[in-house]
Amino acid sequence: MRSRFFAVIAALASVACAGSAPAPRSAADLSPQAQADELLALYDPIYVALYTESARAAWVAATDVSEEHTGQRTGADTAFAAFAGNAEVIRRARALLEQQDQLDPLTVRQLRQMLYLAASAPQTRPDLARARVAAEAQQSARLDGFQFCLAREGDTCTQPVTTNDLDRVLQTSTNLEERLRAWQSSKEVGAVLRDGLVELRGLRNGVAREMGYRDFFAFQVDNYSLTTEQMMALLDRLVEEVRPLYVQLQCWARHELAQRYGQSEVPTLIPAHWLGNRWGQSWPGLVEGVDMDSLVSSREPEWVVQQAERFYVSMGFPSLPQSFWEQSDLYPVPEGETRRKNAHASAWHVDLQSDVRSLMSVEPTWEWFTTTHHELGHIYYYISYSRPEVPYLLREGANRSYHEGIGDLISLAASQEPYLREIGLLPEGQEIDEMRWLLDSALTGPITFLPWSAGVMSHFERDLYAGELPPEEINRRWWEHVARFQGIAPPSERPAEGCDACTKTHINDDPGQYYDYALANVVLYQLHDHICRNILQQDPRACNYYGRREVGDFLRAVMSPGASRDWQEVLVEHTGRELTAEPMLEYYRPLMQYLEEQNRGRTCGF
């Protein structure tokens, strides 16, 4: 039944916008604006229907990994790609954009989004487009369905584990042998994924070049109206701005860790398995006296999600629709069930209207507490721009970094001491050492994250796509970037046939745009600084959004246009200045002097 449905939809898509699609009644008699309106009237309903079916199929494939569901996802994605990348859509959108001075700005933005979607699978090369869709579905299935394992006897796994189990070891264990086994186990999937990534690299570059881009990375960067060179220069500037503080943080961390693990020698590069995150993108658990997990460990997972909802409702946002609770997949798969699901937290706008969902594996930990606030940030962003004034094609963030910026903004707000006290997680009389609190925030926040996101991930993917790295060079180049930007090294030499980069889901499923997260950090601190100083008149390091409807009004004003307005105009209009890292650096300024005092007499740098 479902396969026949996909066939019908695919046929509808190809007929509706094929080369023989109905042209304007008399193109010569219609203005460019009228021609564009006619094209959009044809395009929009099919776009929404196919987007929805594709999202539903992807949801099932992510929440119940199986060959059948992967096949259904591939069918839905193929139908969507056949429509979005149709050659006639490309031709007509390009022709209209050549007359964009006769079109209204909202129409221009929609036509450009049409071409962006078409570039993912242009039907000027249908064989290439189909191959990419199928390869991406298979790669996701390999990652989602992989059984992580701490012990084997031959080919048999005698100690299967989840990624939550591995994370728990890395976040809590002081036994280096146990930590090493967990870290190595987390990388085993890389060898399974390497050949698939190489295949995808070729397919992704192929479709990008079909649309006139140098490579897939250049295509993704174009979302910001930047060249690859301009984007990398921007990212390098951000890394350099934060590097003096990061060097002090890395120096302090490696001395603390060496002492924790009883090591007499302090290495220049931090061994990767010493850290509490599989990729070193966050360094939790390093600050004594700031046991964040203990704040929520006695709560039920359901409370964690419900409190995140209460945060938004307190600012004047609506309660989540009942369908969110009925259709989301929020908690770990119960013991005894054989179903496997994607372990990466995500938010879904399934029909570009009211069907919003989240995929998580919430447990009562500090990481999940902030993650739920973050993911609901995406959900409320969807809700804010799902209104008639915003066309379906523009129901996205102002740019790709905005969605992450809003989510991370709320994660930051959820970490503020006044909020935690108000909701009872920090009882009266329990004092917080503000400097150590700030240190923990830097270790688990943007100061460790920027070198990872703007440095390692972005430079690696630039090299992968623009430089077309040979397969045998992938692991070596990855660890070169890790050493250069993060000051981290693998526990031992990594095999050339492996792909440690592949263990990061974004490399496979959300490629060529990890810098979105780096830029989101800059956006979030700029927004947070404005909210605290100009709306609430509070210290940005002790600022409480909870129950403040004026903050909700500000956030809705930023989010409700979606992608219907230029992101830079929106930022300047609401914060009074262009994108700058100054608010983020100002937030952590007190930490620099503290770390320099702590590191006095040590040789810092890597």
C-alpha positions in Angstrom: 0.0 0.0 0.0 2.7 2.5 1.0 4.9 1.6 -2.0 2.0 2.2 -4.3 1.4 5.6 -2.6 5.0 6.6 -3.1 4.7 5.6 -6.8 1.6 7.8 -7.2 3.2 10.7 -5.5 6.3 10.4 -7.6 4.2 10.3 -10.7 2.3 13.4 -9.6 5.5 15.2 -8.9 7.0 14.4 -12.3 3.8 15.4 -14.2 3.1 18.5 -12.2 6.5 20.1 -12.9 7.9 18.2 -15.8 9.0 19.9 -19.0 5.4 19.5 -20.3 4.0 21.2 -17.2 1.4 23.8 -17.9 3.2 27.0 -18.8 1.6 30.4 -18.1 -1.5 30.9 -20.2 0.4 33.4 -22.2 3.8 34.1 -20.8 4.4 37.1 -23.0 1.2 38.7 -21.6 2.0 38.1 -17.9 4.4 40.1 -15.8 7.3 38.4 -14.2 5.5 38.7 -10.8 2.4 37.0 -12.2 4.5 34.2 -13.8 6.2 33.7 -10.4 2.9 33.7 -8.6 1.6 31.0 -11.0 4.7 28.9 -10.5 4.5 29.1 -6.7 0.7 28.2 -6.8 1.6 25.0 -8.7 4.7 24.3 -6.6 3.6 24.9 -3.0 0.9 22.2 -2.4 3.0 19.5 -4.0 6.1 20.7 -2.1 4.2 20.5 1.3 2.8 17.0 0.5 6.1 15.5 -0.6 8.0 17.2 2.3 5.6 15.8 4.8 5.7 12.2 3.4 9.5 12.4 3.3 9.7 13.6 6.9 7.3 11.0 8.1 9.3 8.2 6.4 12.5 9.6 7.9 10.9 9.7 11.3 9.9 6.1 11.2 13.4 5.1 9.8 15.1 7.0 12.7 12.8 5.7 15.5 12.6 2.1 14.3 15.7 1.2 12.3 15.0 -1.6 9.8 15.7 -2.4 6.1 12.0 -2.0 5.4 11.8 1.5 7.0 15.1 2.5 5.3 13.5 1.5 2.0 10.4 3.5 2.7 12.5 6.5 3.5 14.4 6.1 0.3 11.2 6.0 -1.7 9.8 9.1 -0.1 13.1 11.0 -0.4 13.3 9.9 -4.1 9.8 11.3 -4.8 10.7 14.6 -3.0 14.0 14.8 -4.9 12.2 14.2 -8.3 10.0 17.1 -7.6 12.3 19.6 -6.0 15.1 19.0 -8.4 12.9 18.9 -11.5 14.7 20.5 -14.6 11.7 22.6 -15.4 11.5 24.0 -11.9 15.2 24.9 -12.2 14.7 26.5 -15.6 11.7 28.6 -14.7 13.1 29.7 -11.3 16.4 30.8 -13.0 14.6 32.6 -15.7 12.4 34.6 -13.3 15.4 35.5 -11.1 17.0 37.0 -14.1 14.2 39.6 -13.8 14.2 39.9 -10.1 14.1 43.6 -10.2 10.5 43.2 -11.3 9.7 40.8 -8.4 8.8 41.5 -4.8 11.5 40.5 -2.3 9.4 37.7 -0.7 9.1 36.1 -4.2 12.8 36.4 -4.8 13.5 34.6 -1.6 11.1 31.8 -2.4 12.6 31.3 -5.9 16.1 31.2 -4.5 15.0 28.6 -1.9 13.5 26.5 -4.8 17.0 26.5 -6.4 18.6 25.6 -3.1 16.3 22.6 -2.7 16.8 21.6 -6.4 20.6 21.6 -5.9 20.3 18.6 -3.5 19.1 16.4 -6.3 18.9 18.1 -9.7 16.9 16.1 -12.1 19.1 17.3 -14.9 21.1 14.2 -13.7 18.4 11.9 -12.3 20.7 9.0 -12.0 23.0 11.0 -9.8 20.2 12.3 -7.7 18.7 8.9 -7.1 22.0 7.4 -6.2 22.6 10.1 -3.6 19.2 9.6 -1.9 19.7 5.9 -1.7 23.3 6.2 -0.5 22.3 8.6 2.3 19.6 6.4 3.5 21.9 3.4 3.6 24.6 5.4 5.5 22.1 6.5 8.1 20.9 3.0 8.5 24.5 1.7 9.1 25.0 4.3 11.8 21.6 4.1 13.4 21.6 0.3 13.4 25.2 -0.3 14.6 25.6 -2.3 17.8 28.2 -0.7 20.0 30.1 -3.3 22.0 32.5 -3.2 25.0 33.7 -6.9 24.7 33.7 -9.5 21.9 34.5 -13.1 21.5 35.5 -13.5 17.9 32.7 -11.9 15.9 30.2 -12.2 18.8 29.5 -9.2 21.0 29.4 -10.3 24.5 28.8 -6.9 26.1 26.5 -4.8 23.9 26.1 -1.1 25.0 24.3 2.0 23.9 25.9 5.3 23.2 24.3 6.5 26.5 26.3 3.7 28.2 29.5 4.8 26.6 28.9 8.5 27.5 28.2 7.5 31.1 31.6 5.7 31.3 33.4 8.7 29.8 31.6 11.1 32.1 32.0 9.3 35.4 34.8 6.6 35.3 38.3 7.3 36.7 39.6 4.0 35.5 41.7 4.7 32.4 41.5 1.2 31.1 37.7 1.3 31.3 37.6 4.7 29.7 39.9 3.5 26.9 37.6 0.5 26.1 34.6 2.8 26.0 36.3 5.4 23.8 37.6 2.7 21.3 34.2 1.1 21.2 32.7 4.5 20.2 35.0 4.6 17.2 34.4 1.1 15.8 31.5 2.2 13.7 33.9 4.5 11.7 35.4 1.6 9.8 31.8 0.5 8.8 31.0 4.0 7.6 34.2 5.1 5.7 33.5 3.7 2.3 29.9 5.0 2.5 31.2 8.5 3.2 33.6 8.4 0.3 30.8 7.3 -2.0 28.6 10.1 -0.6 31.4 12.6 -1.1 31.4 11.8 -4.8 27.7 12.0 -5.1 27.3 15.2 -3.2 30.1 16.9 -5.1 28.4 15.6 -8.3 25.0 17.2 -7.7 26.6 20.4 -6.4 28.7 20.7 -9.6 25.6 20.0 -11.7 24.1 23.2 -10.2 27.3 25.2 -11.0 29.1 25.0 -7.6 32.7 24.1 -7.3 31.9 21.4 -4.7 29.4 20.4 -2.1 31.0 22.5 0.6 30.8 25.6 -1.5 27.1 24.9 -2.2 26.3 24.7 1.5 28.3 27.9 2.3 26.3 29.7 -0.3 23.4 29.7 2.1 25.2 32.6 3.8 26.0 34.4 0.5 29.6 33.7 1.2 32.3 31.9 -0.7 34.3 29.0 0.8 37.2 31.3 1.3 35.1 34.0 3.0 33.5 31.4 5.3 36.8 29.9 6.4 38.2 33.4 7.0 35.2 34.2 9.2 35.6 30.9 11.1 39.3 31.3 11.5 38.8 34.8 13.0 36.4 33.4 15.5 38.8 30.6 16.5 41.6 33.1 16.9 39.5 35.5 19.0 38.8 32.7 21.5 42.2 31.0 21.3 43.9 32.9 24.1 41.2 31.8 26.5 41.0 28.3 25.0 44.8 27.8 25.5 44.5 28.7 29.1 41.5 26.4 29.5 43.3 23.5 27.8 46.3 24.0 29.9 44.3 24.0 33.1 42.3 21.0 32.0 45.2 18.7 31.1 46.9 19.4 34.5 43.6 18.7 36.3 43.0 15.5 34.3 46.6 14.2 34.8 46.2 14.6 38.6 42.7 12.9 38.5 44.1 9.9 36.7 47.3 9.7 38.7 49.6 10.6 35.8 53.0 12.1 36.8 53.6 13.6 33.4 51.3 16.2 31.9 51.0 15.7 28.1 50.9 18.7 25.8 47.9 17.3 24.0 45.1 15.9 26.0 44.5 12.1 25.3 41.0 11.9 23.8 39.8 9.2 26.3 40.6 11.4 29.2 37.7 13.7 28.3 34.0 13.2 29.1 32.8 13.6 25.5 33.5 11.2 22.6 34.8 14.0 20.4 36.1 16.4 23.0 33.6 19.0 21.9 32.6 19.5 25.5 34.6 18.7 28.7 32.0 17.9 31.4 32.8 16.8 35.0 36.1 18.7 35.3 35.0 21.2 37.9 34.7 19.9 41.5 31.9 21.5 43.5 29.7 21.9 40.4 28.0 18.5 40.2 25.3 19.5 37.7 23.9 16.0 37.4 23.0 16.0 41.1 20.6 18.8 40.5 18.3 16.7 38.4 19.2 13.1 39.2 16.2 12.6 41.5 13.7 13.8 38.9 11.8 11.6 36.5 12.7 11.9 32.8 9.1 13.2 32.1 9.7 16.1 34.5 12.8 17.1 32.6 10.8 17.5 29.4 7.8 19.1 31.1 10.0 21.7 32.8 11.5 22.7 29.5 7.9 23.3 28.2 7.1 25.3 31.3 10.1 27.5 30.6 8.6 28.6 27.3 5.0 28.8 28.5 6.2 31.1 31.4 7.4 33.6 28.7 4.0 33.6 27.0 4.5 30.9 24.4 1.6 28.4 24.0 1.6 24.9 25.5 2.9 22.3 23.1 0.2 20.6 21.1 -1.1 17.3 22.4 0.2 15.7 19.2 3.7 16.6 20.3 3.4 14.3 23.3 1.6 11.6 21.4 4.0 11.4 18.4 7.4 12.3 19.8 9.9 9.6 20.9 11.4 11.2 24.0 12.9 8.4 26.1 15.4 5.5 25.8 14.1 2.3 24.2 12.8 0.2 27.2 14.8 -2.8 28.1 13.6 -5.9 26.4 12.6 -4.1 23.2 14.6 -5.0 20.1 13.8 -1.7 18.4 16.8 0.6 17.6 16.6 4.3 17.2 18.9 7.2 16.3 20.7 8.3 19.5 21.1 11.9 18.4 18.6 14.4 19.9 16.6 16.3 17.2 13.5 18.3 16.6 11.2 17.7 13.6 8.7 20.0 11.7 7.0 17.1 9.9 4.4 19.0 7.9 5.6 22.6 8.0 2.5 23.3 9.9 1.3 22.0 13.3 3.0 18.5 13.4 6.0 19.1 15.5 8.0 16.3 17.3 11.2 15.6 19.0 13.5 12.5 19.0 15.5 12.2 22.2 16.5 9.6 24.8 16.0 11.7 27.9 17.4 10.6 31.3 17.6 12.7 34.5 21.1 14.2 33.8 22.2 17.8 33.4 23.1 17.2 29.7 19.5 16.1 29.0 18.1 19.0 31.1 19.8 21.6 28.9 19.2 19.5 25.7 15.5 19.4 26.3 15.4 23.2 26.6 17.4 23.4 23.4 15.3 21.0 21.4 12.1 22.7 22.4 13.7 25.9 21.2 13.6 24.4 17.7 10.0 23.4 18.3 8.9 26.8 19.4 10.8 28.3 16.4 8.7 26.1 14.1 5.5 27.2 15.8 6.5 30.9 15.7 6.9 31.0 11.9 4.2 28.5 11.0 1.7 31.3 10.1 0.0 32.5 6.9 2.4 35.4 6.5 5.4 33.1 6.0 5.3 31.1 2.8 6.0 27.3 3.2 9.3 27.6 1.3 10.5 30.1 3.9 9.5 28.3 7.1 13.0 28.0 8.3 15.4 29.9 10.5 16.6 33.3 9.3 19.7 31.4 8.3 20.8 27.9 9.2 22.7 29.1 12.3 19.6 30.9 13.8 17.8 27.6 14.7 20.8 26.4 16.7 21.4 29.8 18.1 17.9 30.0 19.5 18.1 26.5 20.9 21.5 27.2 22.5 20.3 30.5 23.8 17.6 28.7 25.8 20.2 26.1 27.0 22.3 29.1 28.3 19.2 30.6 30.0 18.3 27.3 31.5 21.8 27.2 33.1 21.5 30.5 34.9 21.5 30.4 38.7 18.4 32.5 39.3 16.3 30.3 37.1 17.5 27.1 38.8 16.7 28.6 42.1 13.3 29.7 41.1 12.3 26.2 39.9 13.7 24.5 43.0 16.8 22.8 41.5 19.1 25.0 43.6 17.6 25.3 47.1 18.1 28.3 49.3 21.2 28.1 51.4 23.1 26.1 48.7 25.7 28.6 47.5 27.4 28.5 44.1 31.0 29.5 43.6 30.4 31.9 40.7 33.9 31.5 39.2 33.8 27.7 39.2 30.3 27.9 37.8 31.6 30.1 34.9 34.6 27.7 34.5 32.2 24.8 34.1 30.1 26.7 31.6 33.2 27.5 29.5 34.3 23.8 29.6 30.9 22.5 28.5 30.0 25.5 26.3 31.3 27.7 23.5 35.0 28.1 24.6 35.7 24.4 24.1 33.1 24.1 21.3 34.2 26.8 18.9 37.7 25.2 18.2 35.8 22.0 17.5 33.0 23.3 15.4 34.7 26.3 13.6 38.0 24.5 13.6 38.0 20.7 13.4 34.6 19.9 11.8 34.5 22.8 9.3 38.1 22.4 8.1 37.8 18.7 7.8 34.6 18.9 5.7 36.2 21.6 3.6 39.1 19.3 3.0 36.8 16.3 2.4 34.7 17.9 -0.3 36.8 20.7 -1.8 40.1 18.8 -1.4 38.6 15.4 -2.2 40.7 13.6 0.5 41.8 10.1 -0.5 40.2 7.4 1.7 43.5 6.5 3.3 44.2 10.1 4.3 40.8 10.7 6.1 41.8 9.6 9.5 45.2 11.2 9.4 43.8 14.6 8.3 41.1 14.4 11.0 43.6 14.0 13.8 45.8 16.7 12.4 42.9 19.1 12.7 42.1 17.8 16.2 45.6 18.5 17.4 45.8 21.9 15.7 42.5 23.3 16.9 41.7 21.3 20.1 45.0 20.3 21.5 43.8 16.7 21.7 45.4 13.5 20.6 44.2 9.9 20.2 45.2 7.4 22.9 47.3 5.6 20.2 47.9 5.7 16.5 44.6 5.4 14.6 44.2 3.0 11.7 44.3 4.3 8.2 41.3 2.2 7.3 39.2 3.8 10.0 37.1 6.9 9.9 36.9 8.5 13.3 35.2 11.6 11.7 32.4 9.3 10.6 31.4 8.6 14.2 29.9 12.1 14.3 26.4 11.8 12.9 26.6 15.2 11.2 29.3 14.1 8.9 26.9 11.5 7.5 23.5 13.0 7.9 23.9 16.8 8.0 27.0 17.4 5.9 29.0 20.5 5.0 27.3 22.9 7.5 28.7 22.2 10.9 29.9 25.8 11.0 26.2 26.6 11.6 26.7 25.6 15.2 29.8 27.8 15.6 28.0 30.9 14.2 25.0 30.0 16.3 27.2 30.5 19.4 28.0 34.0 18.3 24.4 34.8 17.6 23.2 33.4 20.9 25.5 35.5 23.0 24.6 38.6 21.1 20.9 37.9 21.7 21.5 37.0 25.4 23.5 40.1 26.0 20.7 42.3 24.6 18.0 40.5 26.5 19.8 40.7 29.8 21.2 44.2 29.5 18.5 46.0 27.6 15.3 44.2 28.4 15.8 42.8 31.9 18.6 45.1 33.1 20.3 42.1 34.6 23.9 40.7 34.7 24.3 38.4 31.6 25.9 35.9 33.9 23.0 35.8 36.3 19.9 36.5 34.2 16.5 35.0 34.5 14.1 34.8 31.6 11.5 32.7 33.5 8.1 34.3 33.7 9.2 37.3 31.7 6.7 37.8 28.9 8.7 40.7 27.5 11.5 38.2 26.7 9.0 36.0 25.0 7.8 38.9 22.9 11.4 39.7 21.9 12.1 36.1 20.9 8.9 35.8 18.9 9.8 39.0 17.0 13.1 37.4 16.1 11.7 34.0 15.2 8.3 34.7 13.6 9.7 36.0 10.2 11.4 32.6 9.6 13.5 33.0 6.4 11.3 35.7 4.9 13.7 38.5 5.9 17.5 38.9 5.7 19.1 37.5 8.8 21.5 40.4 9.1 18.7 42.9 9.0 16.8 41.0 11.7 19.9 40.9 13.9 20.7 44.6 13.6 17.0 45.5 14.0 16.7 43.6 17.3 20.1 44.0 18.9 21.4 47.2 17.4 24.6 45.8 15.9 26.0 43.4 13.3 27.2 39.9 14.1 30.1 40.1 16.6 31.8 37.7 19.1 32.3 40.6 21.6 29.3 39.7 23.8 30.5 36.1 24.1 34.0 37.1 25.0 32.7 39.7 27.5 30.6 37.0 29.1 33.7 34.9 29.9 36.1 37.8 30.5 36.4 37.2 34.3 37.5 33.7 33.6 40.7 34.7 31.7 42.3 36.3 34.8 41.3 33.3 37.0 42.9 30.8 34.6 46.1 32.8 34.2 46.5 32.8 38.0 45.8 29.0 38.1 48.3 28.3 35.3 51.1 30.5 36.7 54.4 28.6 36.3 53.0 26.1 33.8 54.0 25.9 30.1 50.8 26.5 28.2 50.1 26.2 24.5 50.1 23.3 22.0 
